Amino acid sequence: MPLGSESAVAGLEIGAPARIAVGRGTAFVIGGYCYHATERTQRLQVQVGDSRQAVERFRLPRDDVYEGLEAGDPARANAYRSGFVALVDLNPVDRAQRLDIELVLTLAGGGEARAAAGSVDVQPELLPPADASPPAFPDRPDPRVAICMATYEPPEDLLRTQLESVRRQTHGNWICLISDDRSSDEAFERVKALTGDDPRFVVSRSESRLGFYRNFERALSMAPRSADFVTLCDQDDSWHPGKLERLLDGIGDAQLVYSDARIVSPGGELVKPSYWTERRNNYTNYASLLLANSVTGAASLFRRDLLDDALPFPPRLARAFHDHWLAVVAMSRGEIAYLDEPLYDYVQHGDAVIGHSTANKKPRSVRRHLAERLRNPTGGSRIVYFYDWHQELLLLEVLRLRCWPRMTPAKRRTLHRLLSADKGVAGLTWLLGRRTRRLWGHDETLDRELFYAYALVRRRAVSAWTSGRRRPSRLLPRDASIPPDPGREK
């Protein structure tokens, strides 16, 4: 439904989140259309509270908005190129508050017109669950490790195996913090029964279903500041007895360390001796890690103060993964270390969020890319542009807001190139040029360069084709309307 007044008209397909924790800075995406009924506009801005920010992707063609008005309506001329999408920053706040969001049009005649675009409830930081007071660490001199586990309807036999493997660790100075994602009463009782009266465990149940991304965020919020290190734990794997000890030995001066894993079936049969059977592993190339993750959360251990930058997680617009976010924060702050030995058994089964096969799939050839685009030349690229690409931009922008002072000049340049890929020629050329790395066997990005570049090139071509037009072309339609939400888990 359109928003606004008699003259400023707006509609949103991508709205701001209802609630958001800001931390050291965050961002969100807003997208839709906005136009003035009778006057042309010079620019569009988004105002959030007292902050006003320019919208760089404005005047995108909207056939649907144009056709939604009656023939002969003079507003049609301004409605056609009214599409927009914007990345909006939120700076740190010192108290919880509600911020109103407005779209501000600067008119050709010099005036302004506004349209309401909702509101967002912000809080300074992510608060741990009230019922999740962490237990005390054992009275030992070795490093204190907080194990953060996320559960949802865990299979009893696999969860029992995992918990017992945690208890058998040769490094004994740990506590385990379990966030349950509103499992059924029966499943939640199983979690409590299997942890029993072991004082090293605490179990907290979410009030509502969060999804794996937010549930891991919730589990990490439970990690006490008294911990030296934090590690993630899946509900259905099995740790080797020396996993924690070896990771602690291997982290050195790095921000994060991770290991290899064996791939096993739910019955324990060996499927693959290594996680990295097809795709190349990567823990040194910053640009490649920004584009595609290669750090498995369940294999990693990191310094507790990394969470000062990592929490709260960026909003989840499309596909986003907790371990990818933690990895890019770690490499933004310093280095990542890798142990080329399997330290746990990764159970591959149909309920896994993202499995070994998906993470290791071979990149497609350019010919296959082009064939797919010819079969679906518009809808697919618009979904990629408005959802997948802007999820990538969210990750990059929140990194910039939180980690910029701790980044090296080379990493800052890489971040800037990706953030500018939809603006000038240099960033897009750099993105496309990275694909030549495959000639030397570098396939770690799963061809995300082409995945994003096609959507960016099409967006530019559509904008260039419709520049100056005030109605759709019947000969060669070019539409930049925002497709329906693809329905991915938030």
N, C-alpha and C positions, 0 to 999 in steps of 0.2 A: 504494500500500500504506500502511495506517495506520502512524503513528509513535507512539512514546511508551511509557507504562507501562500497568499494569492499569487505572488510573482516568483518566489523562489521555490522550486519544486525539486524534490530529491527522493530517491528510493535506494535501499540498500539490499544487496544480495550477500555481502560479507559485512557483518556488523562487529562492533567491539565486543570482547568478552564481558559478561555481566560483572565478574569479579576478577581482580588480578592483584597479585603481590608483586611489588616493584623491586625490592632488593637494591642493588647498586645501579639500577636502571634497567628498563625493559622496553618492549615495543609491542604493537599489535597492528593488524591489517584491517583496513576498512575499504569497501569497494561497492560501487553501484553507479548511479547517475545523478547529475545535478545540473539544472539549467534555470535561466530566467525566462519568464513567459514572453516578455516583450523586448528585452534588450540583449544585445550580444555581451559576452563576458570576456574579460582580459585574463583572469586567472581564478584558481580555486585554492582555498586554504582550509585546513582543519583546525578548529580551535578546541582544545581540551583544557578546561579550567581557564587559567590565565595564559596558557601557552598557545601560540598560533604558528602552524607549520605549513609550508607550501606543499601542494600536491603536484608532483612532477609528471605523473601519468594521467593527464586530463585530455579532454576532447577525443576520447575514443568513440568510434561510431557505434550507435545503438539502434539497429533496425527495429528492435522490439519496442523501444520507447517511442520512436517515430510512428510506427504503425498503430500504437495504442491510442493515439490521438485521432480525432475525426478529421477527415479530409477537409481542407480549407481552414483548419485551425492555424492561426499565425504562429502559435507556439511551436509548431512542428519544425520550423527552420532552426530554432535554437535547441530543440530536443534531440536532433539527430546525433550530433557530436557532443554528447553530454556525459559519456562514460568516463569513469575514473577508477583508479585503485591507488591506495596510499599506504605507506609504512609510517606509523605514528609513534614517536618516542614518548616515553614517560620517564621523567627524572625522579630520583629518590624523594620520598616524602617522609615527614616526621610524625604523621598521625593518619589514622584511617579516615577516609572521606569519600564522598561521592562527587565525581567530576562530570559535568555536563559536556556533551560533544556537539559542536555545531559545524556545519559546512558554510563557509563564507565566500560568496562570489563577489569579485571586484568587477563592476560593470564598465562597459566601454565609455560611458559618460562620466565615470569617476566615482559613482556611488557604490554602495554595498547592499547586498541582499543575503539573508541568512536562512538556513533551514536546520531545524533540530535533527540530530542524528543519534539520539539515545544518550546513555550515560554509562559510566563504569565506576564500580566501587573499588577503590584502591586501598591497600594496606601496606605499611612500610616493609614488612618482611613476612616470610612464610613461617607460620607458627606450628610447632609440633603438636600432635594430638594431646588433649588434656589428660587422657588416661594412659599415657605412655612414658611415665617417668623411667629413665634408663636405670638398670641395675648397676651396682658398684662393680668396678673391675676387681678381679682377684688381686690380692696383695702380693704382686710380683714385680721385679725390677725391669723385665723385658717390655718391648713396645706394646701399648694398649691398642687393640684392634676392635672396631665396631663393625659387626657383620649385619648388613641390612638385607632382609629377605622380604620379598613380595609374594603373597599367596592369593590364589583364587581357585576355589573348588579343587584343592590339591588331591591327586590320587593317594590313598592312604599308604600303599606299599612304597611308592616312590618318595613320598615325603618322609616316611620313616627311615628309608635308606639315606636320604640326604641329611637328616638331622643327626643320625648316628655317625655319618662321615665327618660332620662338624665336631661332634664330641670327641672323635678320635684324633684330632689335630695334635701334632707334636708341639706346636706353639700353643700354650695354654692360656695366655693372657688375652681373653676375648670375651665379649658379650654379644648376644644375638637379638636384634630388634626386628620383630615381624609385623608387617602391616598387611592385614587381610582386607581384600577388596570386596567386602560385603558378600562373602560366600554364604551359602545356605547355612541354616542353624546347625544341621548335621555335620557339614564340612568344617565349620568353625569349631565345633566341639572336638572334632578330630585333631585340629591343630593344637588346641589347648591340652588335650589329653597326651599328645605325643611330646609336647614340651614339658608336661608334668609339673613337678615342683622344683625343677632345676632352676636355681636362682639366677643363672646367667642369661635366661631367656625372658623377654617381655613380649606379649602379644596384644596388638591393638586392632580393633575392627573399625573400618571406615563406616561413616553414617550412610553413605550412598556409594553406588558403583562409580569408580573413577576411571577404569581402564588401566592397562599396564604402565603407561607413561606416567600418569599422575600417581599411581600407587607406589611406584619406585621413588618418585619425588617425596611422597609422604613418608616412606620408610627412611629415606636419607635425612629428612627433617628431624628424625628421632635420634640421630647420632649425637652424642654429647660432645661438648667442646673439650672434655677431658681425654677424648680419644686421640691417639697419635696418628692412626691410619683408619681408613674405612674400606670395606670390601663389599661387593654385591653378591647375593646368593639367590639362585633360582630354586624353586620348590621341588624340582624333579631330577636334579643331577646328583652326582656322587663325587665328593672331593677325595683326592688321594691324601693320605695322612700328612704328608709334608707340604701341602699346598701353601698354607699361610707362612710357614717357615721359609720356604724357597722364595716366595714373593717378597718377603721382608728382606731377605738377603740380596735380592736382585734389584731393588728399587734404587739404590745408590743415591745420586743427587737428582734423579728424575722426579717429576710430579706424579707420575702414574707408571705402573708396571703391569704387564699382562703376560699370560702364558699361552701355550698351545693347549689343545684338548683332544681326547679320543672321542670318536663318535660311536655311540652304542645304541642298540635297540632298547625298548622298554624292558625286555627280558634280560638285558645285560650282555647280549652278543656283540662282538666287535664288528662295526660297520666300516669305519675308516680309522687308521692309526693317527691321523692328524686332521685338524679343522681345515687346514690350507692345502686342499688336494687339487684345486683347479685355479682359483683366483690367487693372484699375488698378494701376499701380506704387505702391509705398509704401516710404519710407525715413525717415519722420518720426513716424509714429504707433506708439508703443511697444506698446500693447495689440494692435493689428492684426498687428504683426510677431511677437509672442509666439504668436498663434493660427495664422498662416499665413505662410510665407516668401515674400519677393519679391526676395531678394538671391541672384543666381546666383553660385555659387562661382567658376566659370571667368571671371567678369567682374570679380572683386574683387581688391583689394590692401589689406593691413592692416599695422598696426605689429607688429613682432616681439614686443613685450611683451604683446600681447593673448593670446598662447599661454600665459602664466603663469596666466591664468584659464580658458582654453578647454581645455587639456590636463590630464588625460585627458578624453575625451568621456564624457558620461553613458552608463550602460548602455542598450542598445537592446532594448526590450521589444516594440515594434511598429514602425510606420513612423517613422523618424527620419533626418534628413539632415544631413550634415556642414556644408553651407553655411548651413542654418537655424541651427544651433547657433553657428557663428562670428558670424553676423549679430546674434543676440540678445545674445551676450556683448559685441559691439562697442557696441550701443546701450545696454546696461546701464552700460557704462563711460563713454560719452560720446555722440557724434553719428556719423551715417553721411552720407557725401556721395555724390552721384550725378552722372555725366556723361551728358548726354542726347545721346550719339552712339555709334554702333556701333564698337567697337574690336576685334572679332573676328568670325569666322564660326562660328556654332553649327551643327554638322552634325546634322540631324534624321534619325534612322533607327530601325528597329525595335528595335535592341539598347540604345538609350538607357535609363538607369535611370528617369528621369522626363523626358518630352519637353515641347516647347513647347506642344503641344495640351493636354496634361494640366494644365500649369501655368496655362494661360489659359482653361480651361473656364468657361463661364458658370454662375453659381450657379443652383440650381434654385428654382422657386417653392415657396411654402409648401404649395400644393396637392399638388405632386409629392412633397414631403417626407412629408406625411401619408399619401399613397397608398402609398408605399414602406413606411412603418411599419405600415400595416394589413396589407400582404402578409407582412411579417416582423416581428411585434410584439414578439418576445422575444429570439430568438437574436442578431439584429443589434445590438440595443441593449446586450446583455450583452458582446458582443465589443468594442463601442465603449467601454463603461465600464471593463472590466477591462484592456484592452490599449491602445487609443488614448488614452483619457483619462488613464490612469496613466502613459503615456509623456509626455504633456503635463505632468503633475505632476512627473515626474522632471526634466524640463528646467527647470521653474520652481523646484523645490527646490534643484537644484544651482546655479542662478543666485543664489538667496538665500544659500546657503552661501559662495559665492566672491566675489560682486560687490556685496553689500549695502552695504559701507562706501563704495563709489564711486558709488552710485546717488543720483539726486536724490530729494527727498521725493515728487514726483509719480510717479516710476517705482516707488518702493517701494509707494505706494498701489495702483498698477495690479497689481503682482505679488501683493500681499496679497489683492486682490479675486479674482484667478483662483485662488489657492491656497485661498481660503475658499469657492469656489463650491459645493462639495459639503458644506458645513457649515451655514451660516446662510442667511437669506433674501436678505440684501443682495448677496452675491456673485453668486448665481444671477440675481437681478433685473437687476443690472448687465450680466451676460453676455447675457441675452435682450434688454435694452434697446438693446444695441449694434447689433442687426440693423436698427433704424430708420435707421441711417446709409446704408443702400442707397437711401433716398428721395432722397438728395443725391449719388448716384452712387458711393458708397464700397463697391465690391464686392471689395476686395483680400483679404478673409479667406476667400473661397470658401465662405462660409456655415458656417464652423467653429463659430460661436456656436450655430446650431441643431443641428449635428451632435453637439456635446457636451451641450447643454442637454436634449435629449430623453432621452439616457442618464441624466443626473443626475436629471431629474424622475421617470423610471421607477424608479430605484433608491430614491428617497425614498418613492414610492407603494407599492412592494413592502414596504419596511420598516414603513411605517405600517399597511398592511393586515394584516401578520402579527404586529404587536406583541402580545405576551402569549400568542400561540398556541404550542402544544407539539406540533402535528402539522399536516400540510398540509391545506388546504381542498379538499374534493372538488368543491365547487360552483364555486369560482373559484380555481384553482391560481395561486400566485405564487411563482416560483422564482428564486433568485439564485445558482444554481450557476455556477461558472466554466467557460465553454466550452473545448473543446480549443484548444491553441495554434493560431492561424490559419496557422502555417507560414511566416510572413514571414521574410525573411533577417535574421539577427542580426548 
